[in-house]
């Protein structure tokens, strides 16, 4: 199984990635092993999708990194993000 995931970082930005081991990858992010997210700890998993094929997960990750994909994600998580961003 492969996963596309979205993290909310402490600076209120969303980080998107994909992995074959979601639990391990989130742990790596929270331990500061990732250069992009280590400055913005703690991180929070806010969304993930599971795929059987790695290419599908990678394609979804690439989509979420586009302007349209970011807009789609923010619409999908509108209620949660509006509550979180207000804090």
Secondary structure, 3 states (H helix, E strand, C coil): CEEEEEEECCCCCEEEEEECCHHHHHHHHHCCCCCCCHHHCCCEEEEEEEECCHHHHHHHHHHHCCHHHHHHHHHHCHHHHHHHHCC
